[in-house]
Amino acid sequence: MQYDLIIIGSGAAGLGAALYSGRYRMKTLVIGREFGGETAKAGTIENYPGIQAVDGYELMDTMKQQVKKLGIEVLDAEATEARRQEHCFEICANKTTYQTHAIIFAVGAERRRLGLPNEKELTGKGVHYCVTCDGPVYNGKTIAMVGGGDASVKGAVLAAEYVEKVFLIVRGKEVTAEPINLERMKKLGDKIELILETEVKEIIGEKKLEKLILSTELKGDPELIVDGLFVEIGAMPNVELAKSIGAELDERGYIKTDAMMQTNIDGVFAAGDTVNYFGSFKQDITAAAMGAVAATSAYSDRKIHGEICPIHAQPAAVN
């Protein structure tokens, strides 16, 4: 089956792109492994223009319904392979090959890990990366959160709704977050305790997390007994699929684009957290905006180059 455009990723960037490609009447397929991306797990969002407050999943679902009304197909699957085929591209997902004139990579980023022994083994058994998903499990208990940015502060504030105590472990001398989020954290008083200039050195536990070993002592003891550990130290862009067809990366490992989200490959675009266009400022509004720009570029590219992919009536099976 042939499409004018395939968008890989169904978060704010991918659905933002689909909204515009649908309005341009481009035959579009959205392929997303995890619907809504990080936005769907963000909890309450209060900084999206025109909406005072909305649950992240609800916002993504609204965007999905918008694009489906425009005739956009949305496939819940993982795109496992991308390759050039003559003058077009082939994307493999669900053991099916889809042809397209253009691709937008909007696959977001993967949460960074601490890289400590036992971290992988205890993931889901006391070690977590999403407060919205797993915070309620620790109702009335004590947790630690690692990170010194806005995401960690927001996570700590959200977790405070469920837990008895949050230890916010920060490697630097201070936390860096939006003033409004810092104010919310300060209002919670001792419920959120900052541990500055400190790192987690060890994660201790066999069948579940038991305690942490810190790089500095807290009240004379480097051991910190907690029920759960949440890691909020940023993310790494998902670029492997784009790299596989020759997309260039910038010095920080993000997909390199121009101002119109065009990569070095004609017909290949990128948007959202896979792109470092706005530096560390990664928000739903910028992701959606980049998606809209990428779709517009893909439409302009299609008008210039026309329909040049060989058409197949049915999807080809992947071996």
N, C-alpha and C positions, 0 to 999 in steps of 0.2 A: 504494500500500500504506500502510495506516495503523498507527501505533504509539502506544502510551501515552507513550513517552519516546524521544527521540533524544539520544544523548550524542555531542558533537562533540569528539573527542580520545581517543586510546587509550593515554595514559600512566597514571601512578599514580592521578591524580584521576579520569580517565574510567573506568578499569577498577574502581577502588574504588566509584564510583557504580554501575556495572553489576552488581557483586556484590550490592549491596543492592537494586537495582531487580529483579534476578532473584529474590531471596528474597521480595520483595513480589509476585511473580508479575505484574509489569508487562511487557507486550510491548515489548521494548527493542531498539533498533538502535544500535550503536556505530560511528561513522564516524571513521576516523583516517588522516590523510595519512602519518604516520610512526610506525609501531608502536613503542610503548614510550616515545615522547618522549625527553627528555634522560636519563631513567633507563636506558634501553636502551643508552646510550653511556657510562655512568658508570664502567664497570669494576667493581671489587670494592666491594660495599656492606657495611659492618660496623655500621651503626647502625639497622637495621630490627629492631624488637623481635621476639624469638622466633627470629631467624636469626643465627647467629654471623657468617657471611660468605657472600655470594652474589654471583654476577655479575649486573650490572644487567639485562642482556637475559634471563637465566634467570629472574630475579624477575618481570619483566613477562610472560614466557611462561607462568609458573605461574599468574599472575593471569588471563591470557587463557583458559587451560584451565579455571580455576574458573568463569568466567562462561559459557563455552560449555556446560559441563555443566548449567547452569541454563537453557539454551535461548536464551541471548542471541546475537543475530546480530552478527558483527563484520565490517565492510566496510573493506577497505584502499583508501581513496580520499580525495580532498580534497573537503570540503564547500565549494562555490563560491558558494552563494547561500542566504540565509535570508529568508523573508518571512512576514508575517501573512496569513492567509486566513480570513476570517470569524472564528470563535472558536478557530481552531487555527493551526498554523504549517506551512510547507512548507520543506523542506531539499532543495537540489539537489546531487547528487553522481553522478559517472559518467553524466551525461546523463539522469539519472532523478530524478523528484521524489518525495519521501517526505513523507507527512503525519504530524503528531504533535500530541498534546495538550500536551506539555511538552518543553522543551529544556534540556539542561545544557551550557554552554560550558566545556570543560575542555581547551582547545587549547594551553595552555602559553605559551611565550614564544620569541621569536627572539633568537639571539645578537647582542649589540651589536657593531658594527664600529667601527674607529678613525676612519673617515671620511676617510682620506688618499688622495691621488691614487695610482693604481697598485694600490690594495688589491684592488679588484674584479677587475682584469685578472690579478693574480697569485694569486687564490684558487684553491687546489688545485695551485698551481705554486710552493709555498714558503710560502704564507700559509694558515693553517688555524684552525679554531675547535673542534676536537674531538681531544684527545690520545688518547683511547681508539681513535678511528677511524684516525688518521693518524700517531700517535707511532711505531709500529713501522717506518714508512718510513725514519726517521732513525736507524736502528741504527748506533751507532758515530760519529755525527756531532754537530754542535753546533747547538743551537737557542736561540731567545729566547722568553720567554713574557711577555706583558703582562698585568698585573693585580695587585691587592694584597689580594684577599680569599681566602676559604677555597678557592674553586674553583681559583684559580690555584696555590695551594700544593699542593693535592691533584694538580693537573695536572702540576706540576713534579716531584713525587715519583714519579708514575707514569711520566713521560717518562724519568726517571733510570734506569729499568729497561732502557731501550733505548739512550739517547744517551750520548755521551761527556761532554757539558757542557751545562748549562742556565743561561742568563742570565735571571734573573727581574727584569723591569723594572717598578718600582713608582713611581707618580706621587707618593704621599705619603711621609711620613717613616718609615713602618713598615708591615709587613703585618699584616692582621687575619684570623686563622684560628683554628679550634679548637685548643686546646693540644696535643692528641694529634697533629694534623697538623704543627704547628710543630716538635714534638719529632722527628718522622720526617724532616722536612726538615733539621734541624740535624745529625742523625746521618749525613747524606750528605756533610757537610763541604763542601769546595770544589767538589764536583761541581755544586752549585747555588749560583751566585753572585748575591747581591742587588745590584741597582743602584737605589738609592733616590732619591727626588725627581727623577725623570727620566721623560721622555716620548719616544716615537718620533715624530720630526718628518717623516721621509721613508722610504719603502720603495723601494729602488732595485733595478732589474732589468728586463730586457726579456722574454725567454722564460721566465725563472725568477727567483726571489729571489736577489739577490747580496749585498746588505748593507743595513743600517739606518743612518739618521742620527739620532743622539740629541740631546736638548736640552742635555745636559751631556757633558763629556768623560770618557772612561774611559781611564785611563792616558795622558792627554794627547791623546786622539783621539776626536772625536765619531762616527766611523765604527765600526760593529760588524759584522764579517763573520760571518754565520751561514748555515747551510743551510736552516733553517726558522724560521718565526715562528708562534707560537700565541697567539691572542687570547682572554683570559678576563676580560672586564670587565663581566660581567652580561648581562642580557637585557631585551628590551622585550616586554610582554605582547601576544599576538595578540588584538586586540579589534575588528578591522574588521567581522567578520561580526556580532558582537553589536551594534555601533554601527548597522549597517544596518537593524536593526529597532527602534532607539530605546533601547537599553540605556544607562543613564547611566554615566559614568566618574567616578572620584574625581580629586582634584587631581594625582595622579601618573600618571594615564592608565590605571589598572587598572579592571576592571569593578566597579562599586559594588554591594555586597550587604549584607544584614543578617546577623545571627548565624546564620540558617538558610539562607544562601547564596541567598536570594531577591533578584532584581534589582527595579528599579522596574516591570518588566512582569510581570503575572500569568502564571504558567506558564513563566517564563524564569529559569533559575538559572545560577550560575557556580561553578567550583571550581578549585583548583590555582594554578598560576603566573599565571593571568589575573586573580587576585584578590590584593589586598594585605592580606588580613585579619590575617596574622601579620607584617606588615612585611617586612623583608629576610630573615626566617627562613623559607626555602623548602626544605622537605625532603620526601622521599617519604612519610613518616608523616603530615605535615600535609596533603599533597595528597590522600592516600587518605582521610583523615578528613573533609576538606571534601567529597570526592566522596560519601562515605556520608551526610553531612548533607544534601547537595543532593538525593540520591535519595529520602531520607526526606521532605523537603519536597515533592518532586514527587508522591510517593505520597499524602501528606496532601491536597495540592491536588486531585488526581484524585478522591479520595473526596468532597471537598466539592462539586466542580463537575460530576463525572460525565463520561460520554462525550458530547462536544458537537461533535466534528469530523465533517464529512461524510465518509462512507466511500466509497472507491473500490476496486474489486476489483483493479485492476492499476495499476502505477506509470504516471504520465503522462510522456510524452517531453518533454524540454526542447528548445525551439527553438534 
